[in-house]
Amino acid sequence: MGRVRQTDIARVAGVSQATVSVVLGGNRTGVRLAESTRLRVLEAAEQLGYADPLAKRRACHDLFGICAATPAFEAHQPILAGIEAEAAALGKDLIMFTASGRTRLADGCLFLGAPVPAELVAAGFPIVSIGHWPELGDGVPCVAADYASASAEVFARLRRAGHRRIRHLREPAGHLDAAVVRGWLDEGVTALVADEAAFAVAHRAVLAAGVEVPGDLSLAVLGRPPSGTPGPEISGFEVPRRALGREAVRLLASVVATGAGEHRLLTCPPVAGATIASLQDSAPP
């Protein structure tokens, strides 16, 4: 076959030449285009062996994308700061996407707080997820914090301190108040562990109950409490958010260069804090 033309791609994809031109040009004018149509054009171009300008530019490996759900920009500033720092260290430029449809403008893309589109995975586009999406299986390279090991160590520390009646609060609970906390104490609960998302509610209820921490109730968080939380430092662990951003950029550089990725788990350093009491120290002789 001779040189592949856009008219050939249009015929195979079943679209107009104008649509092919828009897709291969990266849709810089923002034309409304169905994702299925865009992918059909790209698949036809790949099938025919079309050497498009975007493919040539992607070979430079110098432009990385970030696709993030809107709340992620507000909630994960340390991760974004780590991404920026490592991209600068590696000489990479960054481009932000608010949706996945235009990510092919970059050499590869980081996904933060946003689901990874299955069609990009199927197409072999270089992707790294910050956080693991189980529904995509193990096929998507990712960087994540080792919450499981760090959480297990918090519970192990409580058990070593003699705690056997431990309440674990996983989700924010609007009904959690002082009366509930006092009821737990009456039932013999000696420690309360809250996930990060539930900690603020749990802490307010403990304070409202007039419970002494850790004298009456030991308290721990799976992660870190909100900045400015009053009282003694809460026992838990650090989530290495800035390191997550930097490691994600390093992994994406490897995926773009070699096509091979992996799962990388980062250790969460423990925070001793001052809110876990030893029951063994207070046991009667």
C-alpha positions in Angstrom: 0.0 0.0 0.0 1.2 3.5 -0.8 1.2 6.5 1.5 -1.9 6.4 3.7 -4.1 9.4 3.3 -6.8 10.8 5.6 -9.4 9.9 3.0 -8.4 6.2 3.5 -8.8 6.5 7.2 -12.2 8.2 6.8 -13.4 5.3 4.5 -12.3 2.6 7.0 -13.7 4.4 10.0 -16.9 5.4 8.3 -16.6 9.1 8.9 -15.9 12.2 7.0 -12.4 13.4 6.1 -13.1 16.5 8.2 -13.7 14.4 11.2 -10.5 12.5 10.6 -8.6 15.8 10.4 -10.2 17.0 13.7 -9.2 13.8 15.5 -5.7 13.6 14.2 -5.1 17.2 14.9 -5.9 16.7 18.6 -9.3 18.6 18.3 -7.7 21.8 19.3 -10.8 23.8 18.4 -13.0 21.8 20.8 -15.4 20.3 18.2 -18.1 18.2 20.0 -17.2 14.6 19.0 -18.3 11.3 20.5 -15.6 9.4 22.2 -16.5 6.2 20.2 -16.0 8.2 17.0 -12.6 9.5 18.1 -11.4 6.0 19.0 -12.7 4.6 15.8 -10.7 7.1 13.8 -7.5 6.4 15.9 -8.0 2.6 15.5 -8.4 3.0 11.7 -5.3 5.1 11.5 -3.3 2.6 13.5 -4.7 -0.3 11.4 -3.6 1.4 8.2 -0.2 2.5 9.5 -0.8 6.2 9.3 2.1 8.2 10.7 0.3 11.1 12.2 2.1 14.2 13.6 0.9 13.5 17.1 2.6 10.1 17.1 5.9 11.7 16.0 5.6 14.3 18.8 4.7 11.7 21.4 8.0 10.0 20.6 9.8 12.9 22.3 8.4 11.7 25.7 8.4 15.2 27.0 4.7 16.0 27.7 2.8 14.3 30.5 -0.9 14.7 31.2 -2.8 14.8 34.5 -6.5 13.9 34.4 -8.1 14.6 37.8 -11.6 14.8 39.1 -12.4 18.4 40.1 -12.4 17.8 43.9 -8.9 16.2 43.5 -7.4 19.6 42.6 -8.6 20.9 46.0 -8.1 17.8 48.1 -4.7 16.5 46.9 -2.5 19.6 46.6 0.6 17.7 48.1 0.3 15.0 45.4 0.1 17.7 42.7 3.1 19.5 44.2 5.0 16.2 44.1 4.0 15.7 40.4 5.2 19.2 39.5 8.5 18.8 41.4 9.4 15.5 39.8 8.3 16.6 36.3 10.6 19.6 36.6 13.4 17.3 37.8 13.0 15.0 34.8 12.5 17.9 32.3 8.9 17.0 31.5 6.1 19.5 30.7 2.7 19.0 32.2 -0.8 19.5 30.8 -4.0 19.3 32.9 -7.1 17.5 31.6 -10.6 17.8 33.1 -11.8 14.8 31.1 -10.1 11.8 29.5 -11.2 12.4 25.9 -8.1 14.5 25.0 -5.4 12.8 26.9 -3.8 11.4 23.7 -2.4 14.9 23.2 0.2 13.9 25.8 2.8 11.1 25.7 1.1 9.5 28.7 -1.3 10.5 31.5 -1.5 10.3 35.3 -5.0 9.8 36.7 -5.8 11.3 40.1 -9.1 10.9 41.8 -10.7 10.0 38.4 -11.5 6.6 37.0 -9.2 5.3 34.3 -11.2 4.8 31.0 -11.1 1.1 30.0 -10.8 2.1 26.3 -7.5 3.9 26.9 -6.3 0.8 28.7 -7.4 -1.4 25.8 -5.6 0.9 23.4 -2.3 0.5 25.2 -2.0 4.3 25.9 0.6 5.0 28.6 -1.3 5.4 31.9 -0.4 5.5 35.6 -3.1 5.6 38.2 -2.4 7.3 41.6 -4.4 4.9 43.7 -5.6 1.5 42.6 -8.9 0.9 40.8 -9.7 -2.8 41.5 -12.3 -3.0 38.7 -9.6 -2.6 36.1 -7.6 -5.5 37.6 -3.9 -5.5 37.6 -3.5 -4.2 34.1 -3.1 -0.5 34.9 0.3 0.6 36.4 -0.4 2.4 39.7 1.3 4.1 42.6 -0.5 3.9 45.9 0.0 4.2 49.7 0.3 1.0 51.6 -2.8 1.7 53.7 -3.4 -1.9 54.5 0.0 -2.5 56.3 -0.1 0.9 58.0 -3.7 0.3 59.3 -2.8 -3.2 60.5 0.1 -1.8 62.5 -2.2 0.8 64.2 -4.5 -2.1 65.4 -1.5 -4.2 66.3 -0.2 -1.3 68.5 -3.5 -1.1 70.3 -3.5 -4.8 70.9 0.1 -4.7 72.3 -1.1 -1.9 74.6 -3.8 -4.3 76.0 -6.8 -3.1 74.1 -9.3 -5.8 73.1 -12.6 -3.9 72.8 -11.8 -1.6 69.8 -14.4 0.3 67.9 -13.6 1.0 64.2 -15.5 3.9 62.5 -15.1 3.6 58.7 -17.6 6.1 57.4 -18.7 9.6 58.6 -21.8 9.0 60.8 -24.2 11.9 61.3 -25.9 10.2 64.2 -22.6 9.8 66.2 -22.8 12.0 69.2 -21.8 12.2 72.9 -24.4 9.7 74.0 -23.2 7.1 71.5 -19.6 7.5 72.7 -20.6 7.2 76.4 -22.6 4.1 75.4 -19.5 2.6 73.9 -17.6 3.2 77.2 -20.4 1.5 79.2 -20.1 -1.5 76.9 -16.4 -1.7 77.7 -14.9 -0.2 74.6 -11.4 1.1 75.4 -10.2 2.4 72.0 -11.7 4.1 69.0 -10.1 4.0 65.5 -11.4 6.2 62.7 -10.7 6.3 59.0 -9.5 9.8 57.8 -12.9 10.6 56.3 -14.7 9.8 59.6 -12.2 11.2 62.1 -13.6 14.8 62.4 -17.0 13.5 63.3 -15.6 11.0 65.8 -13.3 13.5 67.4 -16.2 16.0 67.9 -18.3 13.4 69.5 -15.5 12.3 71.9 -14.9 16.0 72.9 -18.7 16.5 73.4 -18.9 13.4 75.7 -16.3 14.9 78.0 -14.1 11.8 77.6 -10.5 12.1 78.5 -8.1 11.0 75.8 -6.3 8.7 76.3 -7.2 8.3 79.9 -10.8 7.1 79.4 -10.5 6.2 75.7 -7.6 5.7 73.4 -8.0 7.3 69.9 -6.3 6.7 66.6 -6.8 7.7 63.0 -6.0 5.6 59.9 -4.0 8.4 58.3 -3.7 12.0 59.6 -6.4 14.1 61.3 -7.4 17.5 59.8 -4.9 20.3 60.3 -5.6 22.2 63.5 -7.2 19.3 65.4 -7.2 20.4 69.1 -5.6 18.4 71.9 -2.7 16.0 71.9 -1.2 14.7 68.7 -3.4 11.9 67.3 -1.7 8.5 66.9 -1.8 7.1 63.3 0.4 7.3 60.3 1.5 9.7 57.5 0.2 9.3 54.0 3.2 10.2 51.8 1.1 12.3 49.3 4.0 14.3 47.9 6.1 11.2 47.4 3.1 9.6 45.7 3.1 12.4 43.1 6.8 12.1 42.5 6.8 8.3 42.2 3.9 8.4 39.8 5.8 10.7 37.4 8.9 8.4 37.6 6.7 5.4 36.9 4.9 7.1 34.0 8.3 8.0 32.5 9.2 4.3 32.6 5.9 3.2 31.1 6.2 5.7 28.2 9.8 4.7 27.5 9.4 0.9 27.8 5.7 0.1 27.6 6.0 -1.9 30.8 4.5 -0.9 34.1 3.9 -2.2 37.6 2.2 -1.6 40.9 4.3 0.4 43.5 3.2 0.7 47.1 4.8 3.4 49.3 5.3 2.9 53.0 3.2 5.1 55.3 5.5 6.2 58.2 3.9 5.7 61.6 3.0 8.6 63.9 3.4 7.7 67.5 1.2 10.5 68.8 0.0 10.7 72.4 -3.5 9.2 72.2 -2.9 5.5 72.8 -2.7 4.5 76.5 -1.4 1.2 77.7 -4.0 -0.7 79.7 -1.3 -2.9 81.1 0.2 0.1 82.9 -3.1 0.8 84.6 -4.1 -2.7 85.5 -4.5 -3.5 89.2 -1.7 -5.5 90.8 
